[in-house]
Amino acid sequence: MLWLALVALGWGPAAAGRGADALFYGVVKLHQYEQALGSVPNPLESNGFVFTAFVLNATNNSVTNATVKVPGSATVRPLVSVTNGIARLFQESYDTSTALDAAYPSSASLFNPSVYQLTLSGVSDGTRTASLSYWLVTPPPTPRLANLAAAQTVDTTADFTLEWEAPGGIVLDLVQLALVDSAGNLAFASPLPFEPGALTGNSSSVTIPAYMLPPGAQLSGHLVIARTSLPNTDSVPGAVGVASLAKDVAFALVTRPPPLAPRLGVVSTAGNRLTLEVQGEPNRNYRLQHSTDLRQWQDLLVTNLLQGSVQVTDPQVIRSVDRRFYRMQVGP
């Protein structure tokens, strides 16, 4: 699941102060897709069906051991420690859904659900066993990026809103977006499931704040939607457990190069009014501001410079002020 990838990238738990050994654990059956520009999400041709069992620790190595037992099997699979003990993880990939279902069933039957058992050993809570059932869990919809073209020329000096469609999503679905750079560093992530501000199946967009993303970069994006059974909040103190069916849509997001320094020059002082010329990059947001004391600044012009330059006349009569300062800023 994507939040496990975030853990593996070094994004630690945000709620480590709860006093529990684990924060979040579960089993996930994931179907992976890719969406290219001008296309719909398409399934991966190989290793596109993934089973994952995971534990997200409250602190590094607070869970010292964990295993998962598969329904109908006596085999117990160990979860190994990842990223300096931030989490424990077991994962297997398959080329087809048939192969995945044969190895890891997910029956949604009311009378015979697939029940997985996770056993966790923690430094404070000792050994706990939790049952996670796929009772009445159906696959979530496949999300489709709606403004992927705009995501190929993202101006990092302004907020950018990524939009998607997921008809059939419900508020109980868990949704997460993450962007990583070519070195595997996390550039942006929406909140983890069950954390404040987490996305749901009713979400259709997320805003990435200005200056959050690196300029001049090609980032790998993942939009994940998961449908879960009733969360288990009783078996492991302070932790939430889920059995999920999920879909992950991978895509590319490209940011524009760093902005060129804007130029500001005097064109005319005719009629005791100052006319300035603002020069910069086309379709880049700029602010021209003025001040009389270099402390308090007011906007004179906000523009995206469609033609790369623009002239503006300050309505203030030059002789009516002792001094007046001007500056250009990049961004909204």
C-alpha positions as CSV (number, residue, x, y, z in Angstrom):
1,M,0.0,0.0,0.0
2,L,1.2,3.5,-0.7
3,W,1.4,4.6,3.0
4,L,3.9,1.7,3.4
5,A,5.9,3.0,0.5
6,L,6.0,6.4,2.4
7,V,7.3,4.6,5.5
8,A,9.9,2.9,3.4
9,L,10.9,6.3,2.1
10,G,11.5,7.5,5.6
11,W,8.3,9.4,6.3
12,G,7.8,8.5,10.0
13,P,4.6,8.3,12.0
14,A,2.9,11.6,12.7
15,A,1.2,10.4,15.9
16,A,4.0,8.8,17.8
17,G,2.8,10.3,21.1
18,R,-0.1,7.9,21.6
19,G,1.9,5.6,23.9
20,A,1.3,2.5,21.9
21,D,3.7,0.1,20.2
22,A,1.9,0.2,16.9
23,L,-0.2,2.9,15.2
24,F,-1.6,1.1,12.1
25,Y,-1.5,-2.5,10.8
26,G,-3.3,-4.6,8.3
27,V,-3.4,-6.7,5.1
28,V,-3.9,-5.3,1.7
29,K,-4.6,-6.7,-1.8
30,L,-3.5,-4.1,-4.3
31,H,-4.0,-3.8,-8.0
32,Q,-1.5,-1.5,-9.7
33,Y,-2.2,0.8,-12.7
34,E,-0.4,3.4,-14.7
35,Q,-2.0,6.5,-16.4
36,A,-0.2,8.2,-19.3
37,L,-1.0,11.6,-20.7
38,G,-4.1,11.4,-22.8
39,S,-5.0,7.9,-21.6
40,V,-7.0,6.1,-19.0
41,P,-5.5,4.1,-16.2
42,N,-4.1,0.8,-17.5
43,P,-3.2,-2.3,-15.4
44,L,0.5,-3.1,-15.1
45,E,1.5,-6.0,-17.4
46,S,3.6,-7.8,-14.8
47,N,3.7,-7.9,-11.0
48,G,0.6,-5.8,-10.9
49,F,-1.2,-7.7,-8.2
50,V,0.3,-7.4,-4.7
51,F,-0.4,-8.8,-1.3
52,T,1.0,-6.8,1.7
53,A,0.9,-7.3,5.4
54,F,2.2,-4.4,7.4
55,V,2.7,-2.8,10.8
56,L,3.4,0.9,11.2
57,N,5.3,1.4,14.5
58,A,4.6,4.2,17.0
59,T,8.4,4.6,17.4
60,N,11.4,3.0,15.8
61,N,11.5,-0.8,16.7
62,S,8.6,-0.5,19.2
63,V,7.2,-3.6,17.5
64,T,10.0,-6.2,17.7
65,N,8.3,-9.0,15.8
66,A,5.3,-9.6,13.7
67,T,3.8,-12.4,11.6
68,V,0.7,-13.0,9.4
69,K,-1.2,-16.2,9.1
70,V,-3.2,-16.7,5.8
71,P,-6.7,-18.3,5.8
72,G,-6.7,-22.0,5.2
73,S,-3.0,-22.3,5.6
74,A,-0.8,-23.3,8.5
75,T,2.1,-21.3,7.2
76,V,3.1,-18.2,9.1
77,R,4.9,-15.4,7.2
78,P,7.2,-13.1,9.0
79,L,7.1,-9.3,8.6
80,V,10.6,-7.9,8.3
81,S,11.8,-4.5,9.7
82,V,12.1,-1.7,7.2
83,T,13.7,1.8,7.3
84,N,15.4,1.6,10.7
85,G,12.5,0.0,12.4
86,I,9.8,2.5,11.4
87,A,7.6,-0.4,10.1
88,R,7.4,-4.2,9.5
89,L,6.4,-5.5,6.1
90,F,5.7,-8.7,4.1
91,Q,4.9,-8.4,0.4
92,E,4.4,-10.7,-2.6
93,S,3.6,-9.8,-6.2
94,Y,1.8,-11.7,-9.0
95,D,1.0,-11.3,-12.6
96,T,-2.7,-12.1,-12.4
97,S,-5.5,-11.6,-10.0
98,T,-6.2,-15.4,-10.2
99,A,-2.7,-16.2,-8.8
100,L,-3.1,-13.5,-6.1
101,D,-6.5,-14.8,-5.0
102,A,-5.3,-18.4,-4.9
103,A,-2.4,-17.5,-2.6
104,Y,-4.3,-14.8,-0.6
105,P,-8.1,-15.2,-0.6
106,S,-10.4,-12.3,0.1
107,S,-13.9,-13.8,0.3
108,A,-16.5,-11.2,1.0
109,S,-19.0,-13.8,2.1
110,L,-21.2,-13.0,5.0
111,F,-21.0,-16.6,6.2
112,N,-17.5,-17.5,5.3
113,P,-15.2,-14.4,5.2
114,S,-11.4,-14.7,4.7
115,V,-9.8,-14.0,8.1
116,Y,-6.2,-13.2,8.5
117,Q,-4.3,-13.2,11.8
118,L,-1.6,-10.8,12.6
119,T,0.5,-11.4,15.7
120,L,2.5,-8.4,17.0
121,S,5.1,-8.4,19.8
122,G,5.8,-4.9,21.2
123,V,8.2,-3.5,23.8
124,S,5.3,-2.3,26.0
125,D,2.2,-4.2,25.1
126,G,3.7,-7.7,24.8
127,T,2.3,-10.1,22.2
128,R,-1.1,-9.4,20.7
129,T,-3.0,-11.3,18.0
130,A,-5.5,-9.5,15.8
131,S,-8.1,-10.9,13.3
132,L,-8.7,-9.0,10.1
133,S,-11.6,-10.1,8.0
134,Y,-12.6,-9.3,4.4
135,W,-16.2,-9.6,5.4
136,L,-18.4,-7.6,2.9
137,V,-15.4,-5.8,1.3
138,T,-15.8,-5.1,-2.4
139,P,-13.1,-3.5,-4.7
140,P,-13.0,0.3,-4.8
141,P,-13.3,2.2,-8.1
142,T,-10.2,2.9,-10.2
143,P,-9.4,6.6,-9.9
144,R,-8.6,8.6,-13.1
145,L,-6.5,11.7,-13.0
146,A,-8.6,14.5,-14.5
147,N,-6.0,17.2,-15.1
148,L,-2.9,15.2,-15.9
149,A,-1.9,17.5,-18.8
150,A,-1.7,20.4,-16.3
151,A,0.4,18.3,-14.1
152,Q,3.2,18.2,-16.8
153,T,4.0,21.9,-16.4
154,V,3.5,22.6,-12.7
155,D,4.7,26.1,-11.5
156,T,6.2,25.4,-8.1
157,T,5.9,29.0,-7.0
158,A,2.1,28.7,-6.9
159,D,-0.4,26.3,-5.4
160,F,-1.3,23.4,-7.7
161,T,-4.5,21.4,-7.4
162,L,-4.4,17.8,-8.7
163,E,-7.9,16.5,-9.6
164,W,-9.3,13.1,-10.2
165,E,-12.5,11.1,-10.7
166,A,-13.5,8.0,-8.9
167,P,-17.2,7.3,-9.5
168,G,-18.5,4.9,-6.9
169,G,-16.2,6.0,-4.2
170,I,-17.6,6.3,-0.7
171,V,-16.7,8.3,2.3
172,L,-15.3,5.3,4.1
173,D,-12.7,4.6,1.4
174,L,-9.2,5.6,2.3
175,V,-7.4,7.7,-0.3
176,Q,-3.8,8.9,-0.4
177,L,-1.6,10.8,-2.8
178,A,2.2,10.8,-2.8
179,L,4.9,12.3,-5.0
180,V,8.5,11.1,-5.0
181,D,11.6,12.3,-6.9
182,S,14.0,10.2,-9.0
183,A,16.1,9.5,-6.0
184,G,13.1,8.1,-4.1
185,N,12.8,11.1,-1.8
186,L,9.3,12.0,-0.7
187,A,8.3,15.4,-2.2
188,F,4.7,15.5,-1.0
189,A,2.1,13.3,0.6
190,S,-1.4,13.8,1.8
191,P,-2.0,12.7,5.4
192,L,-2.0,9.1,6.4
193,P,-5.3,7.3,6.7
194,F,-7.1,8.0,10.1
195,E,-5.0,11.1,10.6
196,P,-6.4,14.7,10.5
197,G,-7.0,15.9,7.0
198,A,-6.8,12.4,5.4
199,L,-8.5,12.0,2.0
200,T,-11.6,9.8,1.6
201,G,-13.5,8.2,-1.3
202,N,-15.5,11.5,-1.6
203,S,-12.3,13.5,-2.2
204,S,-11.7,14.6,-5.8
205,S,-8.7,16.8,-5.4
206,V,-5.8,17.8,-3.3
207,T,-3.9,21.1,-3.3
208,I,-0.1,21.0,-3.2
209,P,1.2,24.2,-1.6
210,A,3.5,26.6,-3.4
211,Y,7.3,25.9,-3.0
212,M,6.5,22.3,-1.7
213,L,7.8,20.6,-4.9
214,P,11.3,20.8,-6.3
215,P,11.5,22.8,-9.5
216,G,12.7,21.3,-12.8
217,A,11.9,17.7,-11.7
218,Q,10.0,14.7,-13.0
219,L,8.2,13.2,-10.1
220,S,6.5,9.8,-9.7
221,G,3.0,10.1,-8.4
222,H,0.8,7.5,-6.8
223,L,-2.9,7.9,-6.1
224,V,-4.3,5.1,-4.0
225,I,-7.8,4.3,-3.0
226,A,-8.6,1.5,-0.6
227,R,-11.8,-0.1,0.6
228,T,-11.6,-1.7,4.0
229,S,-13.6,-3.9,6.3
230,L,-14.7,-2.6,9.7
231,P,-11.5,-1.4,11.4
232,N,-10.2,-3.4,14.3
233,T,-9.5,-1.0,17.2
234,D,-9.6,-3.5,20.1
235,S,-6.9,-6.2,19.6
236,V,-3.8,-4.0,19.7
237,P,-3.9,-1.0,22.1
238,G,-3.8,2.4,20.5
239,A,-3.6,0.9,16.9
240,V,-6.1,0.6,14.0
241,G,-6.1,-2.6,11.9
242,V,-7.7,-3.0,8.5
243,A,-8.2,-5.6,5.7
244,S,-8.3,-3.7,2.4
245,L,-8.8,-4.1,-1.3
246,A,-7.0,-1.2,-3.0
247,K,-6.0,0.3,-6.4
248,D,-2.9,2.3,-7.1
249,V,-2.7,4.6,-10.1
250,A,0.9,5.7,-10.9
251,F,1.5,8.8,-13.1
252,A,4.2,11.4,-13.9
253,L,4.1,15.0,-12.6
254,V,6.6,17.4,-14.1
255,T,7.6,20.8,-12.5
256,R,8.8,23.8,-14.5
257,P,12.4,24.9,-14.1
258,P,13.3,27.5,-11.5
259,P,11.9,30.9,-12.4
260,L,14.2,33.5,-14.0
261,A,14.9,36.6,-12.0
262,P,12.3,39.3,-13.0
263,R,13.5,42.6,-14.2
264,L,12.0,46.0,-13.3
265,G,12.9,49.2,-15.1
266,V,11.7,52.8,-15.5
267,V,10.1,53.7,-18.8
268,S,8.8,57.2,-18.2
269,T,8.2,59.9,-15.7
270,A,5.9,62.0,-18.0
271,G,3.2,63.9,-16.3
272,N,4.7,63.4,-12.9
273,R,3.7,59.8,-13.0
274,L,6.1,56.9,-13.0
275,T,5.7,54.2,-15.6
276,L,7.6,50.9,-15.0
277,E,8.2,47.9,-17.2
278,V,8.0,44.5,-15.7
279,Q,9.8,41.7,-17.5
280,G,9.7,38.0,-16.7
281,E,8.7,34.6,-18.0
282,P,5.4,34.2,-19.8
283,N,2.7,32.4,-17.7
284,R,4.6,32.9,-14.5
285,N,2.9,34.7,-11.6
286,Y,4.5,38.0,-10.4
287,R,3.8,40.7,-7.9
288,L,4.9,44.3,-8.3
289,Q,4.8,46.0,-4.9
290,H,5.5,49.5,-3.6
291,S,6.5,50.9,-0.2
292,T,7.6,54.2,1.4
293,D,9.5,52.6,4.3
294,L,10.7,49.1,3.0
295,R,8.6,47.5,5.8
296,Q,5.0,47.9,4.7
297,W,4.4,46.7,1.1
298,Q,1.3,47.0,-1.1
299,D,0.5,45.4,-4.4
300,L,0.6,47.6,-7.4
301,L,0.2,44.8,-10.0
302,V,-0.4,41.0,-9.9
303,T,0.1,39.4,-13.2
304,N,1.1,36.2,-15.0
305,L,2.8,38.0,-17.8
306,L,1.2,36.4,-20.7
307,Q,3.5,38.2,-23.1
308,G,6.6,38.2,-20.9
309,S,6.5,41.9,-20.2
310,V,4.0,44.6,-19.2
311,Q,4.1,48.3,-18.5
312,V,2.3,49.8,-15.5
313,T,1.9,53.4,-14.3
314,D,1.9,54.2,-10.6
315,P,-1.3,56.3,-10.0
316,Q,0.6,58.2,-7.3
317,V,2.0,61.6,-8.4
318,I,5.8,61.5,-8.0
319,R,6.0,65.0,-6.4
320,S,3.4,64.1,-3.7
321,V,5.8,61.6,-1.9
322,D,9.3,62.0,-0.5
323,R,10.4,58.5,-1.6
324,R,8.9,55.4,-3.0
325,F,10.4,51.9,-3.3
326,Y,9.4,49.1,-5.7
327,R,10.1,45.4,-5.8
328,M,9.1,42.3,-7.8
329,Q,8.2,39.0,-6.3
330,V,7.8,35.6,-8.0
331,G,4.7,33.7,-7.0
332,P,1.0,34.3,-6.1
